[in-house]
Amino acid sequence: MDVSEVAEKLRSELTCSVCLDLFAQAVTLDCGHSFCRECVLQSWQQAHVSWTCPLCKSSSQPRALKANQLLKDLVSFIRLRSPGLGEEGGQAICGQHQAIQNLFCEDDHTPLCVSCLTSLEHEAHRVYPIEESAETCKGQLQEALGLVWAKVREVHMLLKQEKRKWQRCQIEAHMLKQVILPEYINTHLDWTEAEQQNLLEGEKRINVRRLETTQARIFCYVQSLKKMTEELEKTLEQPVMEMLLEWRSSMERSQELLLHCPEPAALGWTVCGTTGMRDLLLAFQSHISMDPETAHSNLIFSGDLKSVSIASNCQDLLANLQGGEEDLLCVLGAQSFTSGSHYWEVEVGSETEWEVGICMELGNVQGNIYGDVLSLQYFNMGDQFKLFIFHTLENPEETGPLHRLGIFLHYEEGHLSFYNVTQGCLIYAFSPFTFQGPVRPFFSLGLLQEENQTNTLTICPLIPQ
C-alpha cells in the first residue's frame, strides 16, 4: 500500500457519517461511534427519541460531550499531510513531486509545490504564496468574526424586544378585556361579551405561546452564534496550513448562519370579527380638528384645520428671542370630551420634534395653555430622537418606525393609550386617571428653535362613520 492509499484510508476512517466531512470537534458516544459535536447536537434536536446514536440508535447518557483529542490530532495530521505524508523541516511535502508545498491554490483549496503549479490542472487557477494566502485568510476570518459578533448584539436586542412585546401583549389583553371590548359590544349587539371574552383569552394564550416559542428560537440562535465565534477564533489560532485548509468551511458556515436569524413573533387580535386592534379602535373614531384660537401665533393651519406647521417668518421671531427663553408651539383640538370613547390618528415626523396627547383644560390665552397635559413626546437627544412620557418621566420602549400615531381615550375609565399604527402595536398606556372636567386633544411642534422650522403635524382621515 503506497503513501496516497494510506492517506485515503485514514481519511475515510476520520469522516463523520452525518456530514460526510472530516470530523470537526470530534466526540465519541457510549456506543463507540464518533461524530462531529455539532452533528450529534443537531441529531438530538431532530430525533423523536432523545440521546440516541445517529448511526446505531443506541442510547447515550445526556452528559456534556467531551472532545476526542486523539481523533482531533489525527484529523489535523491528515489535513496537513494529505495527499502525501512526507515532511521536511516542518513543511508539508507534495506526495506527487516530493517537493515543499509553499504555494496555495484558492480555487481548489489545496497546497501546491512549484511543479504542481506548472501542470495543466492549475493553469488558470488563483495561486499565491502560502504566506500571502494566509494573510488574506486571516483578514476574511477576522471580518467574519466581526460580523458574527455584531449579529450577536443585534439578536440580543431582538430578544429584549420580544420580552417587552410579551409585556405589551399582557397590557393589550387587559385593555381589550376591561375597556375596549365592553364598549365595542355595546354598539355591536350581534356579539355577546361572554363569547368574546372567551375568544380573547384563547387568543391571548396563542400570542403568549408564539412569543415564548420565538424567544426560545432566538436564545438557541444566540448560542449557535457564540459557538460560531469560538470556531472562527480557533481557526484563526491554528497553524498556517491547517487554517488555510479549514477557513473556507468555517466561513461558509458563518455566512449560512447569519442568513437564518429567527423572525420576530407576529401578534394579533381577531375578536369581534375584526382583523386587528386598530379595527376595533376605529369603531370609536372621532373626527378631530384644530382650534386656531388656542394656537401659538407662529403656527399656520391648512384650510380644513387638520394640519399645522410653523410660519415662514419663524426666523425673525427666533432672532428676537431672549437667551434661555422657551416658546412652546402648541394648539388644542376644537373638540372637547366629557364622556365616551374616542380614537384619532396623527401623522408625525420621524426626524422632527412633536408632542401629542390630551389636555385637561383649565383655560387658555392664545398660545398659552393652562391645564394638565398627558402626552407622548418625540424629541431630539443630540444625535438621535427619543420617545418620552412627560407626565411620568418615563421613556417608552421603541416599537419600530413611527409615522402615524393612534390615540385612544376612554373618559369614564380614565384611560389614555398610544399606538404605533405603522407597526400595529401599543406604545404606552397610562395608568387609570380620574378626569375632572372636559379634556381636549393636544398638539405641539416642540419648542421654537431653528431645528423645528420644518415640523408638521396632520390629523389623519379615518374611515367614514
C-alpha positions as CSV (number, residue, x, y, z in Angstrom):
1,M,0.0,0.0,0.0
2,D,1.6,3.3,-1.1
3,V,1.5,6.6,0.8
4,S,-1.5,8.0,-1.0
5,E,-3.5,4.9,-0.3
6,V,-2.6,5.1,3.4
7,A,-3.7,8.7,3.5
8,E,-7.0,7.9,1.7
9,K,-7.7,5.0,4.1
10,L,-7.0,7.2,7.1
11,R,-9.3,10.0,5.7
12,S,-12.2,7.6,5.4
13,E,-11.8,6.5,9.0
14,L,-11.9,10.1,10.1
15,T,-15.0,11.1,8.2
16,C,-18.2,11.9,10.1
17,S,-21.1,9.6,8.9
18,V,-23.6,12.5,9.3
19,C,-22.0,15.4,7.4
20,L,-19.6,13.2,5.4
21,D,-16.7,15.5,6.1
22,L,-13.7,15.2,8.3
23,F,-14.5,15.4,12.0
24,A,-14.9,18.9,13.4
25,Q,-14.6,18.8,17.3
26,A,-15.0,15.0,17.2
27,V,-16.8,13.4,20.1
28,T,-17.4,9.7,20.9
29,L,-20.7,8.3,22.3
30,D,-21.2,5.4,24.7
31,C,-21.7,3.0,21.8
32,G,-18.2,3.8,20.4
33,H,-19.3,5.7,17.3
34,S,-17.8,9.1,16.7
35,F,-19.2,12.2,15.1
36,C,-18.8,16.0,14.8
37,R,-20.0,17.6,18.1
38,E,-22.4,19.8,16.2
39,C,-23.8,16.9,14.1
40,V,-24.7,15.0,17.3
41,L,-26.4,18.0,18.9
42,Q,-28.4,18.6,15.7
43,S,-29.3,15.0,15.5
44,W,-30.6,15.0,19.1
45,Q,-32.7,18.1,18.5
46,Q,-34.4,16.5,15.5
47,A,-34.8,13.0,16.9
48,H,-38.1,11.6,18.2
49,V,-36.1,9.7,20.9
50,S,-33.6,11.8,22.7
51,W,-29.9,11.0,23.4
52,T,-29.6,8.2,20.7
53,C,-26.6,7.5,18.4
54,P,-27.4,8.8,14.9
55,L,-25.8,5.6,13.4
56,C,-26.9,2.6,15.6
57,K,-29.7,4.3,17.6
58,S,-28.1,3.1,20.9
59,S,-28.9,5.3,23.9
60,S,-26.3,7.6,25.4
61,Q,-26.2,9.4,28.7
62,P,-27.3,13.1,28.4
63,R,-24.0,14.4,29.7
64,A,-21.6,17.1,28.4
65,L,-19.9,15.9,25.3
66,K,-16.1,15.7,25.6
67,A,-13.9,16.2,22.7
68,N,-11.9,13.1,21.5
69,Q,-8.4,14.6,21.4
70,L,-6.9,11.6,19.5
71,L,-9.3,11.9,16.7
72,K,-8.8,15.7,16.6
73,D,-5.0,15.2,16.3
74,L,-5.4,12.6,13.6
75,V,-7.7,15.0,11.6
76,S,-5.1,17.7,11.9
77,F,-2.4,15.2,10.7
78,I,-4.3,14.1,7.7
79,R,-5.2,17.6,6.7
80,L,-1.6,18.7,6.9
81,R,-0.1,15.7,5.1
82,S,-2.7,14.7,2.5
83,P,-2.1,13.6,-0.2
84,G,1.5,12.9,0.9
85,L,2.8,12.0,4.4
86,G,6.3,13.4,3.9
87,E,7.8,16.2,5.9
88,E,10.8,18.4,5.5
89,G,11.9,21.0,8.1
90,G,8.3,21.2,9.4
91,Q,6.9,22.0,6.0
92,A,4.4,19.8,4.1
93,I,5.8,17.8,1.2
94,C,3.9,17.2,-2.1
95,G,3.1,13.4,-2.3
96,Q,3.3,13.5,-6.1
97,H,6.5,15.6,-6.7
98,Q,8.2,15.2,-3.3
99,A,8.8,18.9,-3.1
100,I,7.9,21.5,-0.5
101,Q,4.3,22.9,-0.8
102,N,4.9,26.6,-0.4
103,L,2.0,27.7,-2.7
104,F,-1.7,27.7,-2.2
105,C,-4.5,27.2,-4.8
106,E,-7.5,29.2,-3.8
107,D,-9.7,27.6,-6.5
108,D,-9.0,24.0,-5.4
109,H,-8.3,25.0,-1.8
110,T,-5.1,22.9,-1.7
111,P,-1.4,23.5,-1.1
112,L,0.9,23.1,-4.1
113,C,4.6,22.8,-4.9
114,V,6.2,24.6,-7.8
115,S,5.8,21.5,-10.1
116,C,2.1,21.4,-9.3
117,L,1.8,25.0,-10.5
118,T,3.1,24.1,-14.0
119,S,0.6,21.4,-14.5
120,L,-2.5,22.0,-16.7
121,E,-4.7,21.2,-13.8
122,H,-3.9,24.5,-12.1
123,E,-3.1,26.6,-15.3
124,A,-5.9,29.2,-14.9
125,H,-6.3,29.0,-11.1
126,R,-5.6,31.7,-8.5
127,V,-2.3,30.5,-6.9
128,Y,-0.4,32.6,-4.3
129,P,2.5,32.1,-1.9
130,I,1.2,30.4,1.3
131,E,2.2,33.4,3.5
132,E,0.1,35.8,1.2
133,S,-2.9,33.5,1.2
134,A,-2.6,33.2,5.0
135,E,-2.8,36.9,5.4
136,T,-5.8,37.1,3.2
137,C,-7.4,34.2,5.0
138,K,-6.8,35.9,8.4
139,G,-8.4,39.1,7.2
140,Q,-11.5,37.4,6.0
141,L,-11.8,35.3,9.2
142,Q,-11.5,38.4,11.3
143,E,-14.1,40.2,9.2
144,A,-16.4,37.2,9.6
145,L,-15.8,37.1,13.3
146,G,-16.8,40.8,13.5
147,L,-20.0,40.2,11.6
148,V,-21.0,37.3,13.8
149,W,-20.3,39.4,17.0
150,A,-22.4,42.2,15.5
151,K,-25.2,39.7,14.9
152,V,-24.9,38.5,18.5
153,R,-25.5,42.1,19.7
154,E,-28.3,42.6,17.2
155,V,-30.1,39.4,18.3
156,H,-29.7,40.2,22.0
157,M,-31.6,43.4,21.2
158,L,-34.2,41.4,19.3
159,L,-34.6,39.1,22.4
160,K,-35.1,42.1,24.6
161,Q,-37.8,43.5,22.2
162,E,-39.6,40.1,22.2
163,K,-39.6,40.2,26.1
164,R,-41.0,43.7,26.0
165,K,-43.5,42.6,23.4
166,W,-44.7,39.9,25.9
167,Q,-45.4,42.7,28.5
168,R,-47.3,44.7,25.8
169,C,-49.3,41.6,25.0
170,Q,-50.4,41.4,28.6
171,I,-51.4,45.1,28.7
172,E,-53.3,44.9,25.4
173,A,-55.2,41.9,26.6
174,H,-56.2,43.7,29.8
175,M,-57.2,46.8,27.9
176,L,-59.3,44.7,25.4
177,K,-61.0,42.9,28.3
178,Q,-61.6,45.8,30.6
179,V,-62.1,48.8,28.3
180,I,-62.4,48.2,24.5
181,L,-64.4,45.0,24.1
182,P,-67.2,46.0,26.5
183,E,-67.6,49.4,24.7
184,Y,-67.5,47.8,21.3
185,I,-70.1,45.2,22.2
186,N,-72.4,47.9,23.5
187,T,-72.7,49.2,19.9
188,H,-72.5,45.9,18.1
189,L,-75.3,43.8,19.6
190,D,-74.6,40.7,17.4
191,W,-71.7,39.9,19.7
192,T,-72.0,38.7,23.3
193,E,-69.5,39.7,25.9
194,A,-69.1,36.1,27.2
195,E,-68.2,34.7,23.8
196,Q,-65.7,37.5,23.0
197,Q,-64.1,37.3,26.4
198,N,-63.5,33.5,25.9
199,L,-62.2,34.1,22.4
200,L,-59.9,36.9,23.8
201,E,-58.5,34.5,26.4
202,G,-57.8,31.9,23.7
203,E,-56.0,34.5,21.5
204,K,-54.0,35.7,24.4
205,R,-52.8,32.2,25.0
206,I,-51.9,31.8,21.3
207,N,-50.0,35.1,21.3
208,V,-48.1,34.2,24.5
209,R,-47.1,30.8,23.0
210,R,-45.9,32.5,19.9
211,L,-43.7,34.8,21.9
212,E,-42.4,32.0,24.1
213,T,-41.6,29.9,21.0
214,T,-39.8,32.8,19.3
215,Q,-37.8,33.7,22.4
216,A,-36.7,30.1,22.6
217,R,-35.6,30.1,19.0
218,I,-33.8,33.4,19.4
219,F,-32.0,32.0,22.5
220,C,-30.9,28.9,20.6
221,Y,-29.7,31.1,17.7
222,V,-27.6,33.2,20.1
223,Q,-26.0,30.0,21.4
224,S,-25.2,29.0,17.8
225,L,-23.7,32.4,17.0
226,K,-21.5,32.1,20.1
227,K,-20.3,28.6,19.1
228,M,-19.5,30.1,15.6
229,T,-17.4,32.8,17.2
230,E,-15.5,30.1,19.1
231,E,-15.0,28.1,15.8
232,L,-13.7,31.2,13.9
233,E,-11.4,32.1,16.8
234,K,-10.0,28.6,16.9
235,T,-9.4,28.6,13.2
236,L,-7.5,31.9,13.4
237,E,-5.3,30.4,16.1
238,Q,-4.4,27.3,14.1
239,P,-1.0,26.8,12.3
240,V,-1.0,28.4,8.8
241,M,-1.6,25.2,6.8
242,E,-4.4,24.0,9.0
243,M,-6.0,27.4,8.9
244,L,-5.8,27.6,5.1
245,L,-7.4,24.2,4.8
246,E,-10.3,24.9,7.3
247,W,-11.1,28.5,6.9
248,R,-13.4,28.1,3.9
249,S,-15.8,25.7,5.6
250,S,-15.8,28.0,8.7
251,M,-16.6,31.0,6.6
252,E,-19.4,29.2,4.7
253,R,-21.0,28.0,7.9
254,S,-20.8,31.5,9.4
255,Q,-22.4,33.1,6.3
256,E,-25.1,30.4,6.3
257,L,-25.8,31.0,10.0
258,L,-26.1,34.8,9.5
259,L,-28.9,34.2,7.0
260,H,-31.1,32.3,9.4
261,C,-32.0,34.8,12.1
262,P,-35.4,34.0,13.6
263,E,-38.2,36.3,12.7
264,P,-40.0,38.3,15.5
265,A,-43.3,36.9,16.6
266,A,-46.4,38.3,14.7
267,L,-49.2,39.0,17.2
268,G,-52.8,39.9,16.5
269,W,-56.3,40.1,17.9
270,T,-59.2,39.0,15.8
271,V,-62.0,39.3,18.3
272,C,-65.4,40.6,17.2
273,G,-64.8,39.6,13.7
274,T,-62.1,42.2,13.2
275,T,-58.6,41.6,11.8
276,G,-56.7,43.6,14.5
277,M,-56.9,46.1,17.4
278,R,-56.9,49.1,15.0
279,D,-60.2,47.8,13.5
280,L,-61.7,47.7,17.0
281,L,-60.4,51.2,17.8
282,L,-61.8,52.7,14.5
283,A,-65.2,51.9,15.9
284,F,-64.6,54.8,18.3
285,Q,-63.2,57.3,15.8
286,S,-63.8,60.9,16.5
287,H,-63.3,63.5,13.7
288,I,-60.8,65.9,15.2
289,S,-59.8,69.4,14.0
290,M,-57.5,72.1,15.5
291,D,-58.6,75.3,17.2
292,P,-56.6,78.3,15.9
293,E,-57.9,80.4,18.8
294,T,-55.8,78.4,21.2
295,A,-52.7,78.3,18.9
296,H,-49.3,79.9,19.2
297,S,-49.2,83.0,17.0
298,N,-46.4,81.5,14.8
299,L,-48.4,78.5,13.8
300,I,-50.3,78.2,10.5
301,F,-53.1,75.8,9.6
302,S,-54.5,74.1,6.5
303,G,-57.9,75.2,5.3
304,D,-59.6,72.1,6.9
305,L,-57.8,72.8,10.2
306,K,-56.3,69.2,10.1
307,S,-52.7,70.2,9.6
308,V,-50.4,72.6,11.5
309,S,-46.9,73.8,10.7
310,I,-44.5,76.7,11.6
311,A,-44.9,80.0,9.8
312,S,-42.3,81.1,7.4
313,N,-41.4,84.2,9.5
314,C,-40.1,82.0,12.3
315,Q,-36.5,83.2,11.6
316,D,-37.4,86.7,12.7
317,L,-39.0,85.5,15.9
318,L,-36.0,83.4,16.6
319,A,-33.7,86.4,16.3
320,N,-35.8,88.3,18.8
321,L,-36.0,85.6,21.5
322,Q,-34.0,86.4,24.6
323,G,-31.4,83.9,25.8
324,G,-32.9,81.0,27.7
325,E,-36.5,81.9,26.8
326,E,-38.7,78.9,25.9
327,D,-41.6,79.2,23.5
328,L,-43.8,76.1,23.1
329,L,-45.5,75.8,19.7
330,C,-48.8,74.2,20.7
331,V,-52.6,74.1,19.8
332,L,-55.6,72.4,21.2
333,G,-58.2,70.4,19.4
334,A,-61.6,72.0,18.6
335,Q,-63.4,69.1,20.2
336,S,-64.0,68.8,24.0
337,F,-64.8,65.5,25.7
338,T,-66.6,64.8,29.0
339,S,-67.7,61.2,28.3
340,G,-67.4,58.3,26.0
341,S,-64.6,56.6,24.0
342,H,-62.7,58.4,21.3
343,Y,-59.9,57.5,18.8
344,W,-57.9,59.6,16.4
345,E,-54.7,59.3,14.4
346,V,-51.9,61.8,13.7
347,E,-49.2,61.8,11.0
348,V,-46.0,62.6,12.8
349,G,-42.4,63.2,11.5
350,S,-39.7,60.6,12.2
351,E,-37.0,63.3,12.2
352,T,-38.7,66.2,13.8
353,E,-39.9,67.1,17.4
354,W,-43.5,66.8,18.4
355,E,-45.9,66.2,21.3
356,V,-49.3,64.7,21.1
357,G,-51.9,63.8,23.7
358,I,-54.8,65.4,25.7
359,C,-55.1,68.5,27.9
360,M,-57.3,68.7,30.9
361,E,-58.1,72.3,30.1
362,L,-58.4,74.9,32.9
363,G,-58.3,77.8,30.4
364,N,-56.1,79.3,27.7
365,V,-54.9,82.5,26.3
366,Q,-53.8,82.2,22.6
367,G,-50.5,80.3,22.6
368,N,-50.6,79.8,26.4
369,I,-52.4,76.7,27.6
370,Y,-53.2,76.2,31.2
371,G,-54.0,72.7,32.2
372,D,-52.5,69.2,32.9
373,V,-51.2,67.6,29.7
374,L,-51.0,63.8,29.3
375,S,-48.8,63.3,26.2
376,L,-46.3,61.3,24.3
377,Q,-43.2,63.4,23.2
378,Y,-40.7,62.7,20.5
379,F,-37.7,65.0,20.8
380,N,-34.1,65.4,19.8
381,M,-31.4,64.0,22.1
382,G,-28.4,65.2,20.2
383,D,-27.6,62.5,17.7
384,Q,-30.9,60.6,18.0
385,F,-34.6,61.0,18.7
386,K,-36.3,59.6,21.8
387,L,-39.9,58.9,23.0
388,F,-40.8,60.4,26.4
389,I,-43.8,60.5,28.7
390,F,-43.6,63.9,30.4
391,H,-46.3,63.2,33.0
392,T,-44.5,60.2,34.4
393,L,-40.9,60.9,33.3
394,E,-40.8,57.5,31.5
395,N,-39.1,56.5,28.3
396,P,-41.4,54.1,26.4
397,E,-39.6,51.3,24.5
398,E,-39.2,51.8,20.8
399,T,-41.7,49.8,18.8
400,G,-40.2,50.3,15.3
401,P,-40.7,53.1,12.7
402,L,-43.3,55.6,13.8
403,H,-45.0,57.6,11.1
404,R,-48.7,57.5,12.3
405,L,-49.7,57.7,15.9
406,G,-53.1,56.5,17.2
407,I,-54.6,58.0,20.4
408,F,-57.4,56.2,22.3
409,L,-59.3,57.9,25.1
410,H,-62.0,56.3,27.4
411,Y,-63.2,59.1,29.6
412,E,-65.2,57.1,32.2
413,E,-62.4,54.6,32.7
414,G,-59.7,57.3,32.8
415,H,-57.9,55.5,30.1
416,L,-55.4,57.0,27.6
417,S,-53.1,54.9,25.3
418,F,-50.9,55.5,22.3
419,Y,-50.4,53.1,19.3
420,N,-47.8,52.8,16.6
421,V,-50.3,52.5,13.6
422,T,-47.4,51.7,11.2
423,Q,-46.3,48.6,13.3
424,G,-49.8,47.9,14.6
425,C,-48.8,47.7,18.3
426,L,-49.2,49.5,21.6
427,I,-46.6,52.1,22.6
428,Y,-47.8,53.2,26.0
429,A,-50.9,53.1,28.2
430,F,-51.3,55.4,31.2
431,S,-52.5,54.1,34.5
432,P,-56.2,54.8,35.1
433,F,-56.6,58.6,35.6
434,T,-59.6,60.4,37.1
435,F,-60.7,63.1,34.7
436,Q,-62.4,66.1,36.3
437,G,-64.0,68.4,33.7
438,P,-63.5,68.5,29.9
439,V,-60.4,67.2,28.0
440,R,-59.3,68.3,24.6
441,P,-56.8,66.9,22.1
442,F,-53.3,68.5,22.4
443,F,-50.7,69.0,19.6
444,S,-47.3,70.6,19.8
445,L,-44.4,71.1,17.4
446,G,-42.0,71.4,20.3
447,L,-40.0,74.5,21.4
448,L,-39.4,77.3,19.0
449,Q,-35.9,76.7,17.6
450,E,-34.2,76.6,14.3
451,E,-34.2,72.8,14.1
452,N,-38.0,72.7,14.2
453,Q,-38.8,75.0,11.3
454,T,-39.9,72.1,9.1
455,N,-42.2,70.4,11.6
456,T,-45.7,69.5,10.6
457,L,-48.5,67.5,12.3
458,T,-51.5,66.3,10.4
459,I,-54.7,64.7,11.8
460,C,-55.3,61.7,9.5
461,P,-58.6,60.9,7.8
462,L,-60.2,57.7,9.1
463,I,-62.9,55.5,7.6
464,P,-66.3,57.1,7.2
465,Q,-68.7,56.6,10.1
